[in-house]
Amino acid sequence: MFVDSHCHLDFPDLASNLDRLLANMQASQVTHALCVAVNLENFPRVRALAESHPNLFASVGVHPDYEDTVEPEVEQLLELANHDKVVALGETGLDYFRLQGDLEWQRERFRRHIRAARQCDKPLIIHTRAAAEDTLRIMKEEGADQIGGVMHCFTESWEIAQRALDLNFYISFSGIVTFKNAAIIKEVAKKVPADRMLIETDSPYLAPVPHRGETNQPAFVRHVAEEIARLRETDVAEIAAVTTNNFFNLFKVA
């Protein structure tokens, strides 16, 4: 069986077809999925999905790309995270690719998420793009290694992966690992310890080969597992088993 460790089922492209997507998950042996919040406005929808479906879980957090949104305070994050189906804080992190100018607000927001995660003892879901050094620096300064989490949709080098692993984080691979031009990510997928690896779709984005150009969905996570199995010269059932076990261990769910 497979688990999609990161998706956005509340987004309109997916929410409007939820019953079909859940059926597709079942047909593809994708047993669970983690629905990840991107801001406080969409969190109630994410939480409602998790409350309504036993095989879905939720996170709470504000994505670094959201500049004009309700700014989360530590106390608010703690209150919202106090729910059995909310298993993580995030997604949070740094993104210097999309936004320009003084991004100190992004760094401060990231710090608040780490502080909240440490207080509520729930792992972090970290997004980093064109900001690896600052991301790792803040993780270290704020003691993110004390709580751990996952570097979602990993697109960095093996050297960055090693530093994240040293901070007690898992590495999650998305459909990007199936792309022909993803040599660096493929190399990381070969090297990450099996017990520190997750798979995800980041649906509705980044549909894997052979579904590039389509709206992504959790059922497609098996293609990520298949590519990693090919790269590591092992059976897809082995990748399914270890990544599923890793998901349950990291997010403390059964």
C-alpha positions as CSV (number, residue, x, y, z in Angstrom):
1,M,0.0,0.0,0.0
2,F,1.0,3.6,-0.6
3,V,0.6,6.9,1.4
4,D,0.5,10.3,-0.2
5,S,2.3,12.4,2.4
6,H,1.4,15.8,0.9
7,C,-1.6,16.9,-1.1
8,H,-4.2,19.7,-1.3
9,L,-7.5,18.0,-1.6
10,D,-9.3,21.2,-0.6
11,F,-8.2,23.1,-3.7
12,P,-11.0,23.6,-6.2
13,D,-9.7,21.3,-8.9
14,L,-9.7,18.4,-6.5
15,A,-12.5,19.2,-4.0
16,S,-15.0,19.3,-6.9
17,N,-14.2,15.7,-7.7
18,L,-13.4,14.3,-4.2
19,D,-15.5,11.1,-4.4
20,R,-13.8,10.1,-7.6
21,L,-10.4,10.9,-6.3
22,L,-11.0,8.8,-3.2
23,A,-12.2,5.9,-5.3
24,N,-9.1,6.3,-7.4
25,M,-6.9,6.2,-4.3
26,Q,-8.6,2.9,-3.3
27,A,-8.1,1.4,-6.7
28,S,-4.4,2.3,-6.7
29,Q,-3.9,1.0,-3.2
30,V,-3.2,4.5,-1.8
31,T,-4.6,4.0,1.7
32,H,-4.0,7.4,3.3
33,A,-3.2,11.0,2.5
34,L,-2.1,14.1,4.4
35,C,-4.1,17.2,3.4
36,V,-1.8,20.2,3.9
37,A,-3.0,23.7,4.8
38,V,-1.5,26.7,3.0
39,N,-3.1,29.5,5.1
40,L,-5.4,30.0,8.0
41,E,-8.3,30.8,5.7
42,N,-8.2,27.3,4.1
43,F,-7.5,25.4,7.3
44,P,-11.1,24.8,8.2
45,R,-11.7,23.0,4.8
46,V,-8.6,20.9,5.3
47,R,-9.6,20.0,8.9
48,A,-13.2,19.1,7.7
49,L,-11.8,16.7,5.1
50,A,-9.8,14.9,7.8
51,E,-12.7,14.8,10.1
52,S,-15.0,13.4,7.4
53,H,-12.7,10.7,6.1
54,P,-10.8,8.3,8.4
55,N,-7.9,7.8,5.9
56,L,-7.2,11.5,5.6
57,F,-5.1,13.7,7.9
58,A,-4.6,17.4,8.2
59,S,-1.8,20.0,8.9
60,V,-2.1,23.6,9.9
61,G,0.2,26.4,8.7
62,V,0.8,29.3,6.4
63,H,2.8,28.8,3.2
64,P,5.7,31.2,2.7
65,D,4.3,32.4,-0.7
66,Y,1.2,33.9,1.0
67,E,2.2,37.5,1.8
68,D,-1.3,39.1,2.1
69,T,-2.9,36.7,4.5
70,V,-3.7,36.4,8.2
71,E,-0.3,36.2,9.9
72,P,-0.2,33.2,12.3
73,E,0.9,33.7,15.9
74,V,2.3,30.8,18.0
75,E,-0.7,30.7,20.3
76,Q,-3.1,30.5,17.3
77,L,-1.1,27.7,15.7
78,L,-1.1,25.8,19.0
79,E,-4.9,26.1,19.4
80,L,-5.6,24.9,15.8
81,A,-3.1,22.1,16.1
82,N,-4.9,20.7,19.2
83,H,-6.9,18.2,17.2
84,D,-6.5,14.5,16.8
85,K,-6.5,14.6,13.0
86,V,-4.1,17.5,12.8
87,V,-0.7,15.7,12.7
88,A,1.7,18.4,11.6
89,L,2.6,22.1,11.4
90,G,2.9,23.5,7.9
91,E,3.5,23.9,5.3
92,T,6.0,26.5,6.3
93,G,9.5,27.5,5.3
94,L,11.1,30.0,2.9
95,D,10.6,30.7,-0.8
96,Y,12.8,33.3,-2.4
97,F,11.9,32.2,-5.9
98,R,8.4,33.8,-6.2
99,L,8.7,36.8,-4.0
100,Q,11.2,39.7,-4.1
101,G,12.3,42.4,-1.7
102,D,12.7,42.3,2.1
103,L,11.5,38.8,3.1
104,E,12.2,39.1,6.8
105,W,8.5,38.6,7.4
106,Q,8.9,35.1,5.8
107,R,11.7,34.2,8.1
108,E,9.9,35.4,11.2
109,R,6.8,33.4,10.2
110,F,8.9,30.3,9.7
111,R,10.4,30.8,13.2
112,R,6.9,30.9,14.7
113,H,5.9,27.7,13.1
114,I,9.0,25.9,14.5
115,R,8.3,27.3,18.0
116,A,4.7,26.1,17.8
117,A,5.7,22.7,16.6
118,R,8.2,22.2,19.4
119,Q,5.5,23.3,21.9
120,C,2.8,20.9,20.6
121,D,5.2,18.1,19.8
122,K,4.0,17.8,16.2
123,P,6.4,17.5,13.2
124,L,7.1,20.2,10.6
125,I,6.3,20.2,6.9
126,I,8.9,22.4,5.3
127,H,8.9,24.1,1.9
128,T,12.1,25.6,0.7
129,R,12.8,27.0,-2.8
130,A,15.9,29.1,-3.7
131,A,16.4,29.5,0.0
132,A,18.2,26.4,1.3
133,E,20.9,28.0,3.3
134,D,18.6,30.3,5.2
135,T,16.1,27.5,5.7
136,L,18.7,25.2,7.3
137,R,20.1,28.0,9.3
138,I,16.8,28.9,10.9
139,M,16.0,25.2,11.4
140,K,19.2,24.9,13.4
141,E,18.8,28.2,15.3
142,E,15.2,27.4,16.4
143,G,15.9,23.8,17.3
144,A,13.9,22.1,14.6
145,D,15.9,19.0,15.1
146,Q,14.2,18.6,18.5
147,I,10.9,17.9,16.8
148,G,11.8,16.8,13.3
149,G,9.6,16.7,10.2
150,V,9.9,16.5,6.4
151,M,11.5,18.5,3.6
152,H,8.6,18.3,1.3
153,C,8.8,18.1,-2.5
154,F,12.6,18.0,-2.2
155,T,14.5,19.6,-5.1
156,E,17.9,20.3,-3.6
157,S,21.3,18.6,-3.8
158,W,22.5,15.6,-1.9
159,E,24.6,17.9,0.3
160,I,21.5,19.8,1.3
161,A,19.7,16.5,1.9
162,Q,22.5,15.3,4.2
163,R,22.3,18.5,6.3
164,A,18.5,18.1,6.6
165,L,18.9,14.5,7.6
166,D,21.4,15.6,10.2
167,L,18.6,17.8,11.6
168,N,16.3,14.8,12.1
169,F,14.2,15.5,9.0
170,Y,12.8,13.1,6.4
171,I,13.2,13.7,2.6
172,S,10.0,13.6,0.5
173,F,10.0,13.0,-3.2
174,S,7.2,14.2,-5.5
175,G,6.4,13.6,-9.2
176,I,9.4,15.7,-10.1
177,V,11.6,12.7,-9.5
178,T,10.0,11.1,-12.6
179,F,10.9,14.0,-14.9
180,K,13.8,13.5,-17.4
181,N,15.5,16.7,-16.4
182,A,15.6,15.9,-12.7
183,A,19.1,14.3,-12.5
184,I,20.0,15.9,-9.2
185,I,16.8,14.7,-7.5
186,K,17.2,11.2,-8.9
187,E,20.6,11.1,-7.4
188,V,19.3,12.1,-4.0
189,A,16.6,9.5,-4.3
190,K,19.2,6.8,-4.8
191,K,21.1,7.8,-1.6
192,V,18.6,8.8,1.0
193,P,18.4,6.2,3.8
194,A,15.3,4.0,3.3
195,D,14.0,4.8,6.8
196,R,14.1,8.6,6.1
197,M,12.2,8.7,2.9
198,L,8.6,9.7,2.0
199,I,6.6,10.0,-1.2
200,E,4.0,12.6,-2.1
201,T,2.0,14.1,-5.0
202,D,1.7,17.8,-4.0
203,S,-1.6,17.5,-5.9
204,P,-3.0,19.2,-7.8
205,Y,0.5,20.2,-9.0
206,L,3.4,18.3,-10.4
207,A,1.7,15.3,-12.0
208,P,4.3,12.5,-12.5
209,V,5.2,10.8,-15.7
210,P,3.0,9.3,-17.4
211,H,0.4,11.9,-16.3
212,R,2.4,15.2,-17.0
213,G,0.0,18.0,-18.0
214,E,-2.9,16.5,-16.1
215,T,-4.3,17.6,-12.8
216,N,-2.4,15.6,-10.2
217,Q,-4.1,13.4,-7.6
218,P,-3.1,11.2,-4.7
219,A,-3.6,8.0,-6.7
220,F,-0.6,9.0,-8.9
221,V,1.8,8.7,-5.9
222,R,2.4,5.1,-6.9
223,H,4.3,6.4,-10.0
224,V,6.7,8.3,-7.7
225,A,7.3,5.0,-5.8
226,E,7.8,3.1,-9.0
227,E,10.5,5.6,-10.2
228,I,12.3,5.5,-6.8
229,A,12.2,1.7,-7.0
230,R,13.8,1.8,-10.4
231,L,16.5,4.2,-9.3
232,R,17.3,2.1,-6.2
233,E,17.1,-1.2,-8.1
234,T,14.5,-2.6,-5.7
235,D,10.9,-3.7,-5.8
236,V,8.1,-1.1,-5.7
237,A,6.5,-3.1,-2.9
238,E,9.6,-2.4,-0.8
239,I,9.4,1.3,-1.4
240,A,5.7,1.3,-0.7
241,A,6.3,-0.6,2.6
242,V,9.1,1.6,3.9
243,T,7.5,4.9,2.9
244,T,4.2,3.9,4.5
245,N,5.9,2.9,7.7
246,N,8.0,6.1,7.7
247,F,4.8,8.2,7.4
248,F,3.1,6.5,10.3
249,N,6.3,6.8,12.4
250,L,6.9,10.5,11.6
251,F,3.3,11.7,12.0
252,K,2.5,9.4,15.0
253,V,-0.6,7.9,13.3
254,A,-1.8,4.3,13.1
